[in-house]
Amino acid sequence: MRTYRELLAVKEFAPLFAVSSAQVAGSTVSGLALGVLVYSATGSPLLSALSMFGPSLAQLVGATTLMSAADRLAPRAALTGVAVWFALGTLVLAVPGLPVWALFAVVLGQGLAASLGGGVRLGLLNEILPEDGYLLGRSVLNMSTGVLQICGYAVGGLLVSLLSPRGALLAGAVLYLVAALTSRFGLSARPPRAKGRPSVAETWRANRALWSAPPRRVLLVALWVPNGLIVGAESLFVAYDPVRAGALFAFAALGMLAGDLLAGRFIPRSWRGRLGAPLRLLLAVPYLGFFLHPPLPVAVALVTLASAGFAAGLLLQEQLLALTPAQLSGQALGLQSSGTMAMQGVGAALAGGVAQLSSPALAMGTMAVLSAAVTLALAPRLRRSAVLAGV
């Protein structure tokens, strides 16, 4: 599968794309509104940030407790239920006078559900597409996520200004309901990919099985760590240039979109094993230029070029699927996604700590050195994994 026309010809891709898009739009709009609401109520930047990014951190808990359900629940029912859960939770967040502790309890519950939803959604994507179609389909979902996040923050800011934070939360709840309806009436009923009942014990058993195989283990580490360290560098854009940080974020998103387009549409299968390592280094090496504290035009060029390297994750995910039994594909992709989100938080904390002791520019360059070092250390094992995966 090489063209978008072939991709859209797959019966269930369009509704799955719509479900994913509505979820991303809902989380972006409601996340911004929630951050503004919490900051207005508490005056705490820390609590405001945790309210926005808490669900992402909570996904790590979900990956270690709930992920067995990703392959043991009927996909349509699971995706519908997760979207309804988010809609109800967002409605609760909009209730006037809700205590801060209750608000964070809801946020934690949404993060746990997000980890399950991600595994189900990506597992279903792999199920509905032919064997050579996952990379193209995943790249399209990635590109739509980037565009929707940019647009969602803009629209969310407008809704907060025009309606109030609680009004914007209600708009987010409506988007989640759209995702639920699209899932229920747009997707076909499919049986679970694996037998048995989901449980914490089963999640741990399957995670151990996934982690015990050295080729899968090295792929997961390569998907988590270099990516997280560079996201840590990105988290310092505001500190690096408070006035023009928006331009850095915008061009980083543009570079990531270009990389996803290149990997999903134009890199032939025979090249993917050979281009993986250069792309992973591309993710880090341009950030070494920040040791020189470059002016904005140069910084924008470095960030745009580096962000194209995020496409390496698509190539690694394809290898991970090739080395994973079909009945564990949803859990493997959910574990990958949740671990990536958690490591991005770790990377941001590490970069912030280095910047606190030195400077944002020095910290960004340091994150690049660490990311490149991890990539080079993993390269021999990743070459063996690529051979085993047949790419």
Backbone torsions as a table, in degrees:
resi	resn	phi	psi	omega
1	MET	NA	116.3	-172.8
2	ARG	-123.0	-14.3	-173.9
3	THR	-121.1	157.2	177.3
4	TYR	-68.5	-29.1	177.5
5	ARG	-63.2	-43.1	176.9
6	GLU	-63.5	-38.8	-179.8
7	LEU	-64.1	-47.6	-178.4
8	LEU	-70.1	-18.3	177.4
9	ALA	-73.4	-17.0	175.9
10	VAL	-69.9	124.0	-168.2
11	LYS	-52.9	-45.5	-171.1
12	GLU	-96.1	-0.4	-178.7
13	PHE	-67.5	-43.4	-177.2
14	ALA	-59.3	-49.1	177.6
15	PRO	-65.0	-35.2	177.1
16	LEU	-65.8	-39.8	175.5
17	PHE	-60.3	-42.8	-179.9
18	ALA	-65.6	-40.3	177.5
19	VAL	-61.4	-47.6	180.0
20	SER	-61.9	-42.7	-178.2
21	SER	-64.5	-43.5	179.4
22	ALA	-64.8	-38.5	177.2
23	GLN	-62.6	-46.2	-179.6
24	VAL	-64.2	-43.9	178.8
25	ALA	-61.8	-42.8	179.8
26	GLY	-63.5	-43.2	-178.4
27	SER	-69.1	-34.3	-179.9
28	THR	-69.2	-48.9	-179.5
29	VAL	-63.6	-48.4	-176.7
30	SER	-71.3	-32.6	178.8
31	GLY	-64.3	-44.0	177.9
32	LEU	-63.9	-44.6	179.5
33	ALA	-61.2	-40.8	-179.3
34	LEU	-66.3	-41.3	178.2
35	GLY	-60.3	-42.8	178.3
36	VAL	-65.1	-41.9	-178.6
37	LEU	-62.9	-44.8	-178.6
38	VAL	-68.1	-40.9	179.7
39	TYR	-65.3	-38.4	178.9
40	SER	-64.8	-34.8	-176.6
41	ALA	-81.7	-32.1	-172.2
42	THR	-114.7	-23.8	-174.3
43	GLY	69.4	13.7	-176.2
44	SER	-103.8	116.3	174.8
45	PRO	-62.2	-35.5	-179.5
46	LEU	-63.9	-49.0	-179.6
47	LEU	-65.5	-35.9	177.8
48	SER	-62.8	-45.1	179.4
49	ALA	-64.8	-41.3	179.9
50	LEU	-65.5	-34.4	178.6
51	SER	-66.3	-32.3	179.8
52	MET	-80.3	-41.0	-173.0
53	PHE	-109.1	1.0	176.4
54	GLY	-56.6	-43.0	178.0
55	PRO	-58.4	-34.9	178.5
56	SER	-65.8	-43.3	178.6
57	LEU	-66.7	-35.5	179.8
58	ALA	-67.9	-17.7	179.2
59	GLN	-62.5	-28.4	178.1
60	LEU	-64.5	-37.9	176.2
61	VAL	-64.2	-43.3	178.8
62	GLY	-62.4	-36.4	-179.5
63	ALA	-64.8	-25.5	-178.8
64	THR	-100.6	-0.6	-178.4
65	THR	-128.2	-40.5	-170.5
66	LEU	-108.3	-9.3	-164.9
67	MET	-66.6	-20.5	178.2
68	SER	-62.4	-23.8	179.2
69	ALA	-69.6	-19.0	-177.8
70	ALA	-60.1	-31.3	179.5
71	ASP	-107.3	-4.2	-174.5
72	ARG	-114.0	7.9	173.3
73	LEU	-118.3	149.8	175.3
74	ALA	-62.8	126.2	-172.0
75	PRO	-57.3	-45.0	-177.2
76	ARG	-62.2	-46.4	-179.7
77	ALA	-63.5	-40.3	-178.8
78	ALA	-65.9	-46.1	-179.6
79	LEU	-65.2	-39.1	177.4
80	THR	-63.8	-44.8	-179.3
81	GLY	-63.9	-41.2	179.4
82	VAL	-63.4	-42.5	179.8
83	ALA	-64.9	-40.8	177.6
84	VAL	-64.3	-41.1	178.0
85	TRP	-59.1	-43.9	178.5
86	PHE	-65.5	-39.8	179.5
87	ALA	-62.7	-46.7	-179.8
88	LEU	-64.9	-42.1	179.1
89	GLY	-62.9	-39.5	179.8
90	THR	-68.1	-35.9	174.6
91	LEU	-62.7	-39.9	177.8
92	VAL	-64.0	-40.6	179.7
93	LEU	-62.3	-26.2	-179.2
94	ALA	-82.1	-5.4	-178.7
95	VAL	-67.3	126.1	179.0
96	PRO	-61.8	141.0	175.8
97	GLY	79.2	9.5	179.8
98	LEU	-65.4	126.1	179.8
99	PRO	-61.4	152.1	-177.8
100	VAL	-61.9	-38.6	-179.3
101	TRP	-63.7	-37.2	178.5
102	ALA	-68.8	-37.4	177.7
103	LEU	-59.8	-44.3	-179.1
104	PHE	-71.6	-27.8	174.3
105	ALA	-64.3	-41.1	177.1
106	VAL	-65.0	-42.6	179.7
107	VAL	-60.8	-41.0	177.8
108	LEU	-62.4	-44.2	178.5
109	GLY	-61.5	-37.5	177.7
110	GLN	-68.4	-37.5	178.5
111	GLY	-64.4	-40.1	177.4
112	LEU	-62.7	-42.9	179.0
113	ALA	-66.6	-35.0	-179.7
114	ALA	-63.3	-37.2	178.8
115	SER	-63.8	-41.9	177.9
116	LEU	-66.8	-45.3	-178.6
117	GLY	-60.9	-38.7	178.8
118	GLY	-63.7	-43.1	178.1
119	GLY	-63.9	-42.5	179.3
120	VAL	-64.6	-45.5	-175.7
121	ARG	-64.3	-45.7	-179.1
122	LEU	-72.3	-34.2	175.2
123	GLY	-64.7	-39.0	177.6
124	LEU	-67.9	-38.3	176.8
125	LEU	-57.4	-45.7	178.8
126	ASN	-64.7	-30.7	-177.7
127	GLU	-75.5	-38.7	-174.0
128	ILE	-84.7	-19.0	-179.0
129	LEU	-96.6	151.6	174.1
130	PRO	-64.2	167.8	-173.1
131	GLU	-56.1	-35.3	-178.2
132	ASP	-93.7	12.5	-176.2
133	GLY	-104.3	-11.0	-174.6
134	TYR	-61.4	-44.4	-176.7
135	LEU	-58.8	-45.7	179.9
136	LEU	-65.9	-44.6	179.9
137	GLY	-63.4	-42.4	-179.8
138	ARG	-67.0	-36.8	178.7
139	SER	-64.4	-37.6	178.3
140	VAL	-65.5	-42.0	177.1
141	LEU	-63.3	-40.6	177.7
142	ASN	-61.7	-44.3	-179.1
143	MET	-64.5	-41.2	179.7
144	SER	-65.9	-35.3	177.9
145	THR	-62.4	-45.4	179.2
146	GLY	-61.1	-45.9	-179.6
147	VAL	-64.5	-44.5	-176.9
148	LEU	-67.7	-33.1	177.5
149	GLN	-67.4	-42.4	177.8
150	ILE	-61.8	-49.6	-179.9
151	CYS	-67.6	-37.3	-178.1
152	GLY	-63.9	-40.7	178.0
153	TYR	-66.3	-37.0	178.0
154	ALA	-66.1	-48.4	179.9
155	VAL	-66.8	-40.0	178.4
156	GLY	-60.6	-42.1	177.2
157	GLY	-62.3	-38.3	177.7
158	LEU	-66.1	-41.9	-179.9
159	LEU	-66.2	-38.1	177.3
160	VAL	-61.4	-40.4	-179.1
161	SER	-70.7	-40.3	-174.9
162	LEU	-84.3	-37.2	-172.2
163	LEU	-109.2	-25.1	-171.1
164	SER	102.3	159.2	178.5
165	PRO	-56.7	-39.7	-179.8
166	ARG	-68.0	-34.6	175.4
167	GLY	-63.9	-38.9	177.7
168	ALA	-67.5	-35.5	175.5
169	LEU	-62.2	-39.5	177.2
170	LEU	-63.3	-38.5	176.4
171	ALA	-63.1	-39.8	176.6
172	GLY	-62.0	-39.8	178.5
173	ALA	-62.9	-38.2	178.0
174	VAL	-63.2	-41.0	178.6
175	LEU	-62.6	-39.1	176.7
176	TYR	-64.8	-37.8	177.1
177	LEU	-65.5	-36.6	175.2
178	VAL	-60.6	-42.3	177.6
179	ALA	-61.8	-41.4	-179.9
180	ALA	-64.1	-45.1	-179.8
181	LEU	-66.0	-40.0	178.9
182	THR	-64.4	-40.6	178.6
183	SER	-64.6	-45.8	-175.5
184	ARG	-66.7	-40.5	-173.4
185	PHE	-105.5	-8.0	-179.2
186	GLY	-103.8	-24.4	-178.3
187	LEU	-98.2	151.4	177.3
188	SER	-81.8	154.0	175.1
189	ALA	-75.6	123.2	178.8
190	ARG	-127.0	147.3	176.9
191	PRO	-74.0	162.5	174.7
192	PRO	-60.3	152.8	-179.7
193	ARG	-78.0	-21.3	-178.9
194	ALA	-130.9	154.7	179.6
195	LYS	-90.4	164.4	177.7
196	GLY	98.1	169.6	-179.4
197	ARG	-93.9	139.6	176.3
198	PRO	-69.7	145.2	179.1
199	SER	-161.7	165.4	176.3
200	VAL	-62.6	-41.8	179.9
201	ALA	-62.0	-40.9	179.4
202	GLU	-68.5	-35.7	175.8
203	THR	-60.8	-46.7	178.5
204	TRP	-63.1	-41.0	-179.1
205	ARG	-61.8	-47.2	-178.9
206	ALA	-68.1	-38.5	177.2
207	ASN	-62.2	-40.0	176.9
208	ARG	-63.1	-41.2	179.0
209	ALA	-63.4	-42.3	178.8
210	LEU	-65.0	-40.9	-174.9
211	TRP	-78.6	-23.5	-173.7
212	SER	-71.8	-25.0	-179.4
213	ALA	-82.3	117.5	-176.8
214	PRO	-53.4	-40.8	179.4
215	PRO	-62.3	-40.9	178.2
216	ARG	-70.1	-37.4	-179.0
217	ARG	-61.4	-45.9	-178.7
218	VAL	-67.5	-33.3	176.7
219	LEU	-65.4	-42.9	179.3
220	LEU	-63.6	-43.4	178.5
221	VAL	-62.2	-41.4	179.9
222	ALA	-67.3	-29.8	177.3
223	LEU	-76.4	-30.5	-175.3
224	TRP	-87.3	-53.8	-162.0
225	VAL	-77.6	-56.4	-179.1
226	PRO	-58.0	-40.7	177.1
227	ASN	-59.2	-49.2	-177.5
228	GLY	-62.0	-37.4	179.9
229	LEU	-66.6	-38.2	179.6
230	ILE	-74.2	-34.4	173.0
231	VAL	-62.8	-33.0	173.5
232	GLY	-59.8	-40.7	175.8
233	ALA	-63.1	-42.3	178.9
234	GLU	-61.8	-32.2	-178.3
235	SER	-65.0	-11.7	-179.3
236	LEU	-98.7	7.2	-179.8
237	PHE	-56.7	-43.2	-178.1
238	VAL	-64.5	-43.5	179.6
239	ALA	-67.6	-32.6	-179.3
240	TYR	-69.6	-43.8	-179.9
241	ASP	-148.5	86.3	-174.3
242	PRO	-57.7	-32.1	-175.4
243	VAL	-77.7	-38.9	-172.3
244	ARG	-117.2	25.0	178.6
245	ALA	-63.3	-30.4	179.9
246	GLY	-59.0	-36.7	178.4
247	ALA	-65.9	-39.2	178.3
248	LEU	-64.1	-44.4	178.2
249	PHE	-63.4	-41.7	-177.7
250	ALA	-64.8	-43.5	-178.8
251	PHE	-75.1	-26.8	172.7
252	ALA	-63.9	-42.5	177.4
253	ALA	-64.1	-39.0	178.2
254	LEU	-62.9	-43.7	178.1
255	GLY	-63.2	-40.2	178.8
256	MET	-65.0	-41.2	177.3
257	LEU	-61.5	-42.0	179.6
258	ALA	-64.3	-41.4	179.1
259	GLY	-64.5	-42.3	178.4
260	ASP	-64.0	-40.0	177.6
261	LEU	-63.0	-43.9	-179.9
262	LEU	-62.5	-48.8	-176.3
263	ALA	-68.2	-41.4	-175.7
264	GLY	-75.7	-31.1	-170.5
265	ARG	-109.5	-32.5	-166.6
266	PHE	-117.7	-16.3	-179.9
267	ILE	-85.2	114.8	179.0
268	PRO	-68.4	156.4	-176.5
269	ARG	-56.9	-36.5	-176.8
270	SER	-66.6	-17.9	-179.1
271	TRP	-97.2	-14.1	-167.7
272	ARG	-63.9	-39.3	178.9
273	GLY	-65.5	-34.6	-178.0
274	ARG	-79.7	-29.0	-176.6
275	LEU	-89.0	-11.2	-177.8
276	GLY	-58.5	-51.4	-177.5
277	ALA	-63.9	-45.9	176.7
278	PRO	-58.8	-38.3	178.5
279	LEU	-66.7	-38.1	178.9
280	ARG	-66.4	-35.3	175.5
281	LEU	-72.2	-35.5	177.2
282	LEU	-59.4	-32.0	178.8
283	LEU	-61.5	-29.9	-173.6
284	ALA	-107.5	-42.8	-167.7
285	VAL	-57.0	-43.8	-179.6
286	PRO	-57.9	-28.6	-179.4
287	TYR	-69.7	-14.6	174.6
288	LEU	-61.4	-25.9	178.0
289	GLY	-62.8	-19.7	-179.2
290	PHE	-73.1	-13.7	171.6
291	PHE	-58.3	-27.1	-179.1
292	LEU	-91.2	2.6	-179.2
293	HIS	50.7	64.9	-174.1
294	PRO	-69.6	156.5	174.1
295	PRO	-68.2	167.1	-172.0
296	LEU	-55.7	-47.5	-178.4
297	PRO	-57.8	-40.9	178.5
298	VAL	-69.4	-41.3	178.8
299	ALA	-60.6	-41.3	178.5
300	VAL	-62.3	-42.8	179.1
301	ALA	-63.7	-42.2	179.6
302	LEU	-63.9	-44.3	-178.5
303	VAL	-65.5	-43.0	-179.8
304	THR	-61.8	-46.0	-179.8
305	LEU	-63.0	-46.2	-178.0
306	ALA	-62.6	-40.9	-174.0
307	SER	-66.1	-22.7	173.7
308	ALA	-61.5	-25.0	179.9
309	GLY	-68.8	-14.9	176.4
310	PHE	-61.1	-19.4	178.5
311	ALA	-62.3	-19.1	176.7
312	ALA	-57.2	-30.5	179.0
313	GLY	-61.5	-35.8	178.3
314	LEU	-62.9	-42.8	-179.6
315	LEU	-65.6	-38.4	178.8
316	LEU	-69.0	-37.9	177.7
317	GLN	-62.5	-38.3	178.2
318	GLU	-61.9	-41.0	177.3
319	GLN	-65.9	-41.1	179.6
320	LEU	-59.0	-43.2	179.0
321	LEU	-65.3	-38.5	-179.8
322	ALA	-64.7	-25.6	-177.9
323	LEU	-101.8	9.5	-176.2
324	THR	-119.2	133.3	175.3
325	PRO	-58.6	146.1	-175.7
326	ALA	-57.9	-35.0	-177.0
327	GLN	-72.9	-7.8	176.7
328	LEU	-115.4	8.8	-174.2
329	SER	-63.0	-42.1	179.7
330	GLY	-63.8	-43.5	179.5
331	GLN	-67.0	-38.6	179.1
332	ALA	-62.8	-45.2	-179.5
333	LEU	-70.3	-35.4	176.1
334	GLY	-66.3	-41.0	177.3
335	LEU	-63.3	-42.3	177.7
336	GLN	-61.0	-46.7	-177.1
337	SER	-65.8	-46.1	-178.5
338	SER	-66.6	-40.1	177.8
339	GLY	-64.5	-37.2	177.6
340	THR	-62.6	-45.7	179.7
341	MET	-62.3	-41.5	-179.3
342	ALA	-65.5	-42.7	-179.8
343	MET	-68.0	-28.2	174.3
344	GLN	-64.8	-38.8	175.2
345	GLY	-65.1	-41.5	176.9
346	VAL	-62.8	-42.7	178.9
347	GLY	-61.2	-41.4	178.5
348	ALA	-63.8	-41.7	179.0
349	ALA	-65.4	-42.1	179.7
350	LEU	-65.1	-45.4	179.1
351	ALA	-62.5	-42.0	178.7
352	GLY	-62.2	-38.8	178.6
353	GLY	-65.5	-42.8	178.2
354	VAL	-64.7	-41.7	179.5
355	ALA	-64.2	-34.5	179.6
356	GLN	-63.5	-34.1	-177.9
357	LEU	-90.0	-16.7	-176.7
358	SER	-132.6	-99.6	177.9
359	SER	-155.1	158.3	178.3
360	PRO	-58.0	-42.2	-178.5
361	ALA	-63.0	-44.4	179.1
362	LEU	-64.2	-39.7	179.7
363	ALA	-65.7	-39.7	179.1
364	MET	-64.2	-43.3	176.7
365	GLY	-64.0	-37.8	178.8
366	THR	-64.3	-41.4	177.1
367	MET	-61.3	-36.7	178.4
368	ALA	-65.2	-42.2	178.8
369	VAL	-61.2	-46.0	-179.3
370	LEU	-63.9	-42.9	-179.5
371	SER	-63.3	-46.3	179.2
372	ALA	-63.4	-38.6	-180.0
373	ALA	-63.6	-42.4	178.3
374	VAL	-64.5	-42.8	178.8
375	THR	-59.6	-45.7	-179.7
376	LEU	-66.7	-37.2	179.7
377	ALA	-66.4	-34.2	-177.9
378	LEU	-85.4	-13.6	-170.9
379	ALA	-54.6	-47.0	-178.7
380	PRO	-60.7	-43.5	-179.7
381	ARG	-68.0	-35.5	178.8
382	LEU	-68.0	-33.0	175.7
383	ARG	-63.0	-40.4	177.8
384	ARG	-66.6	-38.6	177.9
385	SER	-63.8	-38.7	179.0
386	ALA	-63.5	-39.4	178.1
387	VAL	-63.5	-45.7	-179.9
388	LEU	-63.4	-35.0	-179.3
389	ALA	-79.2	-9.1	177.8
390	GLY	79.2	27.9	177.9
391	VAL	-122.4	NA	NA
